[in-house]
Amino acid sequence: MSALFEPLALRSVTVPNRVWMAPMCQYSAAPDGPDQGVPTDWHLAHLGARASGGLGLALVEATAVTPEGRISPYDLGLWNDSQQEAFARITRFLSEQGTVPGVQLAHAGRKASTERTWVDRGAPLAPGLGHGWQPVGPSPLPFSDAHTTPDELSHERIAELVRQFADSARRAYEAGFKVVEVHGAHGYLINEFLSPFTNHRTDEYGGSFEGRTRFALEVVDAVRAVWPDELPLLFRISATDWLTENPEDDREGWTGDDTVRLAKELLARGVDLLDTSTGGNAPDARIQPAPGYQVPFAERVKKETDLPVGAVGLITEPRQAEEIIASGQADAVLLGRELLRRPYWANEAAVELGAEPRRPIQYHRA
């Protein structure tokens, strides 16, 4: 039997296979008004098509816990009843197709308030320009010269954000999600706190490893406290800022060693799987993408901790994914762009690897 199509049990949830959909922003929600941040027919069709293609788990795109936490004005949110009610339609449909519905809870931090990626390449929106607003972060350091300098978060605002993550997690459960993921990667708010490249604070939320990880762990604790014990909690991380890997770059950043150390802390606090990506925090970091280039970071966490891991990054071919799982490098693979190109990738892979595809009954002629 194909290792890629073996079920994976996480707490009480059994994911039917190891082919998962990574969160990918669609920038297709209303930017303001009563439908702000509410999922639309597009989100249902987009996610539903991939679920009917045989996925084990579908993670909904980065979903903001507060309006200022959106990457763009067109992002999804989960801070009010209208959003929660609209998500219920999506989770119901995904579940009917045999796909476990999950959602990534996020705050964009200093990378917030930008255009959609296909408009001026996602250019920053200054406060008061269009639908732009003032971003926030651990330190007053803009992501680039074009971005607005974020306001440094106060202790009171940090505590409020922790509560907002927990409130969104509660709403996720009530909307029918079976998996929730905390977004701690790609240069967004939690990642900004973790890395010394973006966290220049001198209080208890900065400085040492313990200080820089404090906010992330407070969010995890708060989410785990309201998320049912029987349901799994995931954490997405950028395992490196890709600064220390470059001998010509003397800037300090988050490292693979830091990731292993944090993984042990996350496991102790009830996280069930580390969704292991890289980069996104330093816009000028030197990265050389290649097929499976991020898999070694997931593999290291798996070997050095007891925390299950997901692998990402230019995983495009069924036999490539099969080898990652069969060799023990990761417990699941999360596909992104390849699923935009091939919605039925999971069923195509099943046929190629000799497993049973999970087609909708309406497609029985296939």
C-alpha positions as CSV (number, residue, x, y, z in Angstrom):
1,M,0.0,0.0,0.0
2,S,1.1,3.5,-0.7
3,A,2.5,5.3,2.4
4,L,1.1,8.6,1.0
5,F,-2.4,7.1,1.2
6,E,-2.2,5.7,4.7
7,P,-4.5,7.4,7.3
8,L,-2.9,9.6,9.9
9,A,-4.5,9.8,13.4
10,L,-4.2,13.1,15.3
11,R,-6.1,12.9,18.6
12,S,-9.6,11.8,17.7
13,V,-9.4,12.9,14.0
14,T,-8.3,10.4,11.4
15,V,-7.1,12.1,8.3
16,P,-7.7,9.6,5.4
17,N,-4.4,10.3,3.6
18,R,-1.2,12.4,3.8
19,V,-2.0,14.7,0.9
20,W,-3.0,18.0,2.4
21,M,-3.8,21.4,1.0
22,A,-1.6,24.3,2.3
23,P,-3.3,27.6,3.1
24,M,-3.3,29.9,0.1
25,C,-4.8,33.3,0.2
26,Q,-7.4,34.0,-2.5
27,Y,-7.9,37.7,-1.7
28,S,-11.6,37.4,-2.6
29,A,-13.6,38.6,0.4
30,A,-15.3,41.9,0.6
31,P,-12.9,44.6,1.9
32,D,-15.5,46.5,4.0
33,G,-19.2,46.6,5.0
34,P,-21.2,43.8,6.6
35,D,-19.5,41.1,4.4
36,Q,-16.0,42.1,5.3
37,G,-13.8,39.0,5.7
38,V,-16.8,36.7,4.9
39,P,-16.0,33.6,2.7
40,T,-17.9,33.7,-0.6
41,D,-19.0,31.3,-3.3
42,W,-15.5,31.5,-4.7
43,H,-14.0,30.0,-1.5
44,L,-16.6,27.3,-1.5
45,A,-15.9,26.4,-5.1
46,H,-12.1,26.7,-4.7
47,L,-11.9,24.5,-1.6
48,G,-14.7,22.2,-2.7
49,A,-13.0,21.3,-6.0
50,R,-9.9,20.2,-4.2
51,A,-11.8,18.2,-1.6
52,S,-13.7,16.3,-4.3
53,G,-10.2,15.7,-5.8
54,G,-9.4,13.4,-2.8
55,L,-7.5,15.5,-0.3
56,G,-7.1,14.2,3.2
57,L,-7.0,17.7,4.9
58,A,-7.8,21.2,3.5
59,L,-6.4,24.1,5.4
60,V,-8.3,27.3,4.7
61,E,-6.1,30.3,3.8
62,A,-4.7,32.6,6.4
63,T,-7.8,33.8,8.3
64,A,-7.3,37.0,10.4
65,V,-8.3,37.1,14.0
66,T,-8.8,40.9,13.8
67,P,-9.3,43.4,11.0
68,E,-5.9,44.9,11.3
69,G,-4.4,41.3,11.1
70,R,-5.4,40.9,7.4
71,I,-2.7,40.8,4.8
72,S,-4.9,42.7,2.4
73,P,-8.4,44.2,2.8
74,Y,-9.7,41.2,0.8
75,D,-8.6,38.5,3.3
76,L,-10.9,36.2,5.2
77,G,-11.5,36.8,8.9
78,L,-13.0,35.0,11.8
79,W,-13.9,37.6,14.4
80,N,-17.7,37.9,14.0
81,D,-20.9,35.9,13.6
82,S,-21.3,36.5,9.9
83,Q,-17.9,35.1,9.1
84,Q,-18.5,32.1,11.4
85,E,-21.9,31.3,9.8
86,A,-20.5,31.5,6.3
87,F,-17.6,29.1,7.1
88,A,-20.1,26.5,8.3
89,R,-21.3,26.0,4.8
90,I,-17.7,25.3,3.6
91,T,-16.8,22.9,6.5
92,R,-20.0,21.0,5.9
93,F,-19.2,20.5,2.2
94,L,-15.6,19.5,2.8
95,S,-16.7,17.0,5.4
96,E,-19.2,15.5,3.0
97,Q,-16.4,14.9,0.5
98,G,-14.4,13.0,3.1
99,T,-11.9,15.8,3.5
100,V,-11.0,17.1,7.0
101,P,-11.7,20.8,7.2
102,G,-9.0,23.0,8.8
103,V,-8.3,26.7,9.1
104,Q,-5.2,28.7,9.7
105,L,-5.6,31.5,12.2
106,A,-3.3,34.5,11.5
107,H,-2.2,38.0,12.0
108,A,-0.1,39.7,9.4
109,G,1.8,42.1,11.7
110,R,4.0,44.5,9.8
111,K,3.2,42.8,6.5
112,A,-0.5,43.9,6.8
113,S,-2.4,46.4,4.6
114,T,-1.3,45.5,1.1
115,E,-2.9,45.2,-2.3
116,R,-4.0,41.9,-3.7
117,T,-1.0,40.1,-5.3
118,W,-2.2,40.7,-8.8
119,V,-2.6,44.4,-8.2
120,D,0.8,46.3,-8.3
121,R,2.4,43.0,-7.1
122,G,0.8,43.3,-3.7
123,A,2.0,46.9,-3.1
124,P,1.6,48.3,0.4
125,L,-1.4,50.4,1.2
126,A,-0.6,53.4,3.3
127,P,-3.0,54.2,6.2
128,G,-6.0,56.1,4.7
129,L,-5.1,55.1,1.1
130,G,-7.9,53.0,-0.4
131,H,-8.7,50.5,2.3
132,G,-5.3,50.8,4.0
133,W,-4.7,50.9,7.7
134,Q,-1.8,51.2,10.2
135,P,0.0,47.9,10.7
136,V,1.5,46.8,14.1
137,G,4.4,44.6,15.1
138,P,6.8,43.7,17.9
139,S,9.1,46.5,16.9
140,P,8.8,49.6,14.7
141,L,10.6,48.1,11.8
142,P,9.0,48.2,8.3
143,F,9.1,45.2,6.1
144,S,10.6,47.2,3.3
145,D,11.2,50.9,2.4
146,A,7.8,50.9,0.7
147,H,5.9,49.6,3.8
148,T,4.5,51.7,6.6
149,T,6.5,51.5,9.8
150,P,4.4,49.5,12.2
151,D,3.3,50.6,15.6
152,E,5.1,48.7,18.4
153,L,2.6,46.6,20.3
154,S,2.0,47.5,23.9
155,H,1.6,44.8,26.6
156,E,-2.1,45.5,26.7
157,R,-2.5,45.0,23.0
158,I,-0.4,41.8,23.1
159,A,-2.8,40.4,25.7
160,E,-5.8,41.4,23.6
161,L,-4.3,39.7,20.6
162,V,-3.9,36.5,22.5
163,R,-7.5,36.6,23.5
164,Q,-8.5,37.3,19.9
165,F,-6.6,34.2,18.7
166,A,-8.5,32.2,21.3
167,D,-11.9,33.7,20.3
168,S,-11.3,32.9,16.6
169,A,-10.4,29.3,17.6
170,R,-13.7,29.0,19.5
171,R,-15.5,30.3,16.5
172,A,-13.6,27.9,14.2
173,Y,-14.9,25.0,16.3
174,E,-18.5,26.3,16.2
175,A,-18.2,26.7,12.4
176,G,-17.4,23.0,12.1
177,F,-13.6,23.0,11.6
178,K,-11.8,19.8,12.9
179,V,-8.3,21.2,12.8
180,V,-7.0,24.6,13.6
181,E,-3.5,25.9,12.7
182,V,-1.7,28.9,14.3
183,H,0.2,30.8,11.7
184,G,3.7,31.4,13.0
185,A,5.6,31.6,9.7
186,H,6.4,33.7,6.6
187,G,7.3,37.0,8.4
188,Y,3.8,37.6,9.8
189,L,3.2,38.7,13.4
190,I,4.1,35.6,15.4
191,N,7.2,35.0,13.2
192,E,8.2,38.6,13.7
193,F,8.2,38.0,17.5
194,L,10.2,34.8,17.2
195,S,13.1,36.2,15.1
196,P,15.8,38.5,16.4
197,F,15.8,40.0,12.9
198,T,12.4,41.6,13.5
199,N,12.1,41.6,17.3
200,H,14.3,44.3,18.9
201,R,12.3,44.6,22.1
202,T,14.0,44.8,25.4
203,D,11.1,43.8,27.6
204,E,9.9,40.2,28.4
205,Y,8.7,39.8,24.8
206,G,12.1,40.3,23.3
207,G,15.8,39.6,23.8
208,S,16.4,36.0,24.7
209,F,14.9,32.9,23.1
210,E,12.4,32.7,26.0
211,G,11.4,36.3,25.5
212,R,11.0,36.1,21.7
213,T,8.9,32.9,21.9
214,R,6.7,34.1,24.8
215,F,3.9,35.6,22.5
216,A,3.8,32.4,20.3
217,L,3.5,30.2,23.4
218,E,0.8,32.4,25.0
219,V,-1.2,32.2,21.8
220,V,-0.8,28.4,21.7
221,D,-1.8,28.1,25.3
222,A,-4.9,30.3,24.8
223,V,-6.0,28.5,21.7
224,R,-5.4,25.0,23.2
225,A,-7.5,26.1,26.3
226,V,-10.6,26.7,24.1
227,W,-10.0,24.2,21.3
228,P,-11.5,20.8,22.3
229,D,-9.0,18.3,23.7
230,E,-10.1,15.7,21.2
231,L,-9.2,17.9,18.2
232,P,-5.7,18.5,16.8
233,L,-3.8,21.8,16.9
234,L,-1.2,22.6,14.3
235,F,1.5,25.3,14.2
236,R,3.1,26.6,11.0
237,I,6.6,27.8,11.3
238,S,9.3,29.2,9.1
239,A,12.2,27.0,10.2
240,T,14.8,29.6,9.1
241,D,14.9,33.2,7.9
242,W,17.6,32.0,5.4
243,L,20.1,34.5,6.9
244,T,22.5,32.3,8.9
245,E,22.7,29.9,5.9
246,N,24.4,32.6,3.9
247,P,28.0,33.0,5.1
248,E,28.1,36.5,3.6
249,D,25.2,37.6,5.6
250,D,26.0,38.6,9.2
251,R,22.5,39.5,10.3
252,E,21.0,37.4,13.1
253,G,17.8,35.5,12.4
254,W,15.7,32.5,13.3
255,T,17.5,29.2,12.8
256,G,16.9,25.5,12.5
257,D,18.3,25.0,16.0
258,D,15.7,27.5,17.2
259,T,12.9,25.6,15.4
260,V,13.9,22.3,17.1
261,R,13.9,23.9,20.5
262,L,10.5,25.6,19.9
263,A,9.1,22.3,18.6
264,K,9.7,20.7,21.9
265,E,8.0,23.5,23.7
266,L,5.0,23.3,21.3
267,L,4.7,19.6,21.8
268,A,4.6,20.0,25.6
269,R,1.7,22.6,25.2
270,G,-0.5,20.3,23.1
271,V,0.5,21.1,19.5
272,D,0.0,17.9,17.4
273,L,2.0,18.7,14.2
274,L,4.5,21.2,13.0
275,D,3.7,22.5,9.5
276,T,7.3,23.3,8.5
277,S,8.0,26.0,5.9
278,T,10.8,28.6,5.7
279,G,11.5,32.2,4.9
280,G,9.3,35.3,4.4
281,N,10.7,37.4,7.2
282,A,13.7,39.0,5.5
283,P,12.7,40.3,2.0
284,D,16.3,40.2,0.7
285,A,17.3,36.8,2.1
286,R,19.0,34.6,-0.5
287,I,16.9,31.5,-1.1
288,Q,17.6,28.9,-3.9
289,P,14.3,27.0,-4.3
290,A,14.5,23.5,-5.7
291,P,12.2,20.4,-5.5
292,G,11.7,19.5,-1.9
293,Y,14.2,22.2,-0.7
294,Q,12.4,22.7,2.6
295,V,11.9,19.0,3.4
296,P,15.2,18.7,5.4
297,F,13.9,21.2,7.9
298,A,10.8,19.1,8.6
299,E,12.9,15.9,8.7
300,R,15.2,17.3,11.3
301,V,12.3,18.2,13.6
302,K,10.9,14.7,13.1
303,K,14.2,13.1,14.0
304,E,15.1,15.3,17.0
305,T,11.7,15.6,18.6
306,D,8.5,13.5,19.1
307,L,6.4,16.1,17.2
308,P,4.9,14.9,13.9
309,V,5.7,17.2,11.0
310,G,4.3,18.3,7.6
311,A,6.6,19.1,4.7
312,V,6.1,21.8,2.1
313,G,7.9,23.4,-0.8
314,L,8.0,22.4,-4.5
315,I,6.4,19.0,-3.9
316,T,4.8,18.4,-7.2
317,E,5.1,14.7,-8.2
318,P,3.3,11.7,-6.6
319,R,6.5,9.6,-6.3
320,Q,8.4,12.5,-4.8
321,A,5.6,12.9,-2.2
322,E,5.5,9.1,-1.6
323,E,9.3,9.0,-0.9
324,I,9.0,11.8,1.6
325,I,6.4,9.9,3.6
326,A,7.8,6.4,3.1
327,S,11.3,7.4,4.1
328,G,10.1,9.0,7.3
329,Q,11.1,12.5,6.4
330,A,7.6,13.8,7.2
331,D,4.1,12.6,8.3
332,A,2.2,14.6,5.7
333,V,2.9,16.7,2.6
334,L,1.2,20.0,2.1
335,L,0.8,21.1,-1.5
336,G,0.1,24.7,-2.6
337,R,0.6,26.0,-6.1
338,E,0.4,22.5,-7.5
339,L,-3.1,22.1,-6.3
340,L,-4.0,25.4,-8.1
341,R,-2.8,23.8,-11.3
342,R,-4.2,20.3,-10.6
343,P,-7.2,20.2,-8.3
344,Y,-7.5,16.4,-8.5
345,W,-3.8,15.8,-7.8
346,A,-4.6,13.5,-4.8
347,N,-6.7,11.2,-6.9
348,E,-4.2,11.3,-9.8
349,A,-1.5,10.3,-7.3
350,A,-3.6,7.5,-5.9
351,V,-4.0,6.0,-9.3
352,E,-0.2,6.3,-10.1
353,L,0.8,4.8,-6.7
354,G,-1.7,1.9,-6.8
355,A,-4.0,3.3,-4.1
356,E,-7.8,3.7,-4.2
357,P,-8.8,7.2,-5.4
358,R,-11.7,8.8,-3.5
359,R,-13.9,10.1,-6.2
360,P,-17.4,11.7,-5.6
361,I,-20.2,9.2,-6.4
362,Q,-21.3,11.6,-9.1
363,Y,-18.0,10.8,-10.9
364,H,-18.5,7.0,-10.8
365,R,-18.1,6.8,-14.6
366,A,-14.5,8.0,-14.1
